[in-house]
Amino acid sequence: MVNWEERRQLVKIANLYYEDNWTQEQIAKKLTVSRPIISKSLQKAKDLGIVEFYINDETVQTVSLEKRLESEYNLKDALVIPSVDKKPELTLHSVGRSAAYYLSKNMKDIQSLGISWGQTLTSLVKEYPYELRENMKVVPLEGGMGRKKVEIHANQLAYELAKKMGGECSFLYAPAIVESEELMNRLRSMEDISEIIEEGRNVDMAVISIGNPYEHSTLKSVGYLEEEDVKELKKLGVVGDMGFRFFDQDGKPVHLPRDKRVVGLSLDDLKQIKQVVAVVAGNYKADSLLGMLKGNYIDVLITDDETAKTIIQKSG
């Protein structure tokens, strides 16, 4: 308990320091005391509640979400973007733009970048600035998806991103899923294809997105999943996919016969990459993203605040 005189002195010191922007040394000189006494007085003013701080900015909420995600899932970094008027297409654009900015500022010493496919990553590439990274090589992490939605294929995104960086790119000239295991084995024996897959396994950084096979599924829209497939996935406990590889709520791979026909990296391959950046927009992907986080596949997460809130609520 402090008496009135001491309290008045603490208020005076705090007012000079925080309101009038005096230095501790200036205050000490005015009050003819030592600077350490001023420092202790400022701390005491905080301890007694005479001085309280709050951050007057709407981003404090997203920063709090970022800290929770980083702490709970051992992430190197998390970036949470405010949703835009609850409109999915605007939120997608906002997340893509923020991811582009993050990548541009956080690729020191990165010389090879792997990229997956999808609408979120397409938004990222569109927003990425033109800059000079002559030593950069961009590598697709899986094959193409036929003639539908070519603009979101990994090959196309690798090409567009490399062009913006002034770097090089590789092309994986094969479908994402081939017709038979025999054809898959023949493709693997081809040097051009096996080399690109190996390049993908050894990139310095991978940029991925995550799909929900049940809601707004791009795999369904391009014809890679039929209704019978979806029913089977539900029975097996699948919650999401990354690059045509499916996983359960704990992030464990769910192996399907089609796995042997997929041209691209496996989930185990993904885990071996030095740094994996996941860019995910849309609250309907929360369960899918939570599975990937529990499976420890992700080092950096960039998502919207609604998705981040749902993940934190679900994880208790």
Secondary structure as the mmCIF struct_conf table of DSSP 4:
data_model
#
loop_
_struct_conf.conf_type_id
_struct_conf.id
_struct_conf.beg_label_comp_id
_struct_conf.beg_label_asym_id
_struct_conf.beg_label_seq_id
_struct_conf.end_label_comp_id
_struct_conf.end_label_asym_id
_struct_conf.end_label_seq_id
HELX_RH_AL_P HELX_RH_AL_P1 TRP A 4 ALA A 14
HELX_RH_PI_P HELX_RH_PI_P1 ASN A 15 GLU A 19
BEND BEND1 ASP A 20 ASP A 20
HELX_RH_AL_P HELX_RH_AL_P2 GLN A 24 LEU A 31
TURN_TY1_P TURN_TY1_P1 THR A 32 THR A 32
BEND BEND2 VAL A 33 VAL A 33
HELX_RH_AL_P HELX_RH_AL_P3 ARG A 35 ASP A 47
TURN_TY1_P TURN_TY1_P2 LEU A 48 GLY A 49
BEND BEND3 ILE A 50 VAL A 51
BEND BEND4 ASP A 57 ASP A 57
TURN_TY1_P TURN_TY1_P3 GLU A 58 GLU A 58
HELX_RH_AL_P HELX_RH_AL_P4 THR A 59 GLU A 72
TURN_TY1_P TURN_TY1_P4 TYR A 73 ASN A 74
BEND BEND5 LYS A 76 LYS A 76
STRN STRN1 ASP A 77 ILE A 81
BEND BEND6 VAL A 84 VAL A 84
TURN_TY1_P TURN_TY1_P5 ASP A 85 LYS A 86
HELX_RH_AL_P HELX_RH_AL_P5 PRO A 88 LYS A 105
BEND BEND7 ASN A 106 ASN A 106
TURN_TY1_P TURN_TY1_P6 LYS A 108 ASP A 109
STRN STRN2 SER A 112 ILE A 115
BEND BEND8 GLY A 118 GLY A 118
HELX_RH_AL_P HELX_RH_AL_P6 GLN A 119 GLU A 127
HELX_LH_PP_P HELX_LH_PP_P1 TYR A 128 TYR A 130
TURN_TY1_P TURN_TY1_P7 GLU A 134 ASN A 135
STRN STRN3 LYS A 137 PRO A 140
BEND BEND9 LEU A 141 LEU A 141
STRN STRN4 GLU A 142 GLU A 142
STRN STRN5 GLY A 144 GLY A 144
TURN_TY1_P TURN_TY1_P8 GLY A 146 LYS A 149
HELX_RH_3T_P HELX_RH_3T_P1 VAL A 150 ILE A 152
BEND BEND10 HIS A 153 HIS A 153
HELX_RH_AL_P HELX_RH_AL_P7 ALA A 154 MET A 165
TURN_TY1_P TURN_TY1_P9 GLY A 166 GLY A 166
STRN STRN6 GLU A 168 CYS A 169
BEND BEND11 ALA A 174 ALA A 174
STRN STRN7 PRO A 175 PRO A 175
BEND BEND12 ALA A 176 ALA A 176
STRN STRN8 ILE A 177 ILE A 177
BEND BEND13 GLU A 179 GLU A 179
HELX_RH_AL_P HELX_RH_AL_P8 GLU A 181 ARG A 188
TURN_TY1_P TURN_TY1_P10 SER A 189 SER A 189
BEND BEND14 MET A 190 MET A 190
HELX_RH_AL_P HELX_RH_AL_P9 GLU A 191 ARG A 201
TURN_TY1_P TURN_TY1_P11 ASN A 202 ASN A 202
BEND BEND15 ASP A 204 ASP A 204
STRN STRN9 MET A 205 ILE A 208
STRN STRN10 GLY A 211 GLY A 211
BEND BEND16 PRO A 213 HIS A 216
HELX_RH_AL_P HELX_RH_AL_P10 THR A 218 SER A 221
TURN_TY1_P TURN_TY1_P12 VAL A 222 GLY A 223
BEND BEND17 TYR A 224 TYR A 224
HELX_RH_AL_P HELX_RH_AL_P11 GLU A 227 LYS A 235
TURN_TY1_P TURN_TY1_P13 LEU A 236 GLY A 237
STRN STRN11 GLY A 240 MET A 242
TURN_TY1_P TURN_TY1_P14 GLY A 243 PHE A 244
STRN STRN12 ARG A 245 PHE A 247
TURN_TY1_P TURN_TY1_P15 GLN A 249 ASP A 250
BEND BEND18 GLY A 251 GLY A 251
STRN STRN13 PRO A 253 PRO A 253
HELX_RH_3T_P HELX_RH_3T_P2 PRO A 257 ARG A 261
STRN STRN14 VAL A 262 VAL A 262
STRN STRN15 GLY A 264 GLY A 264
HELX_RH_AL_P HELX_RH_AL_P12 LEU A 267 LYS A 271
TURN_TY1_P TURN_TY1_P16 GLN A 272 GLN A 272
BEND BEND19 ILE A 273 LYS A 274
STRN STRN16 GLN A 275 VAL A 280
HELX_RH_3T_P HELX_RH_3T_P3 ASN A 283 LYS A 285
HELX_RH_AL_P HELX_RH_AL_P13 ALA A 286 LYS A 294
TURN_TY1_P TURN_TY1_P17 GLY A 295 ASN A 296
BEND BEND20 ASP A 299 ASP A 299
STRN STRN17 VAL A 300 ASP A 304
HELX_RH_AL_P HELX_RH_AL_P14 ASP A 305 LYS A 314
TURN_TY1_P TURN_TY1_P18 SER A 315 SER A 315
#
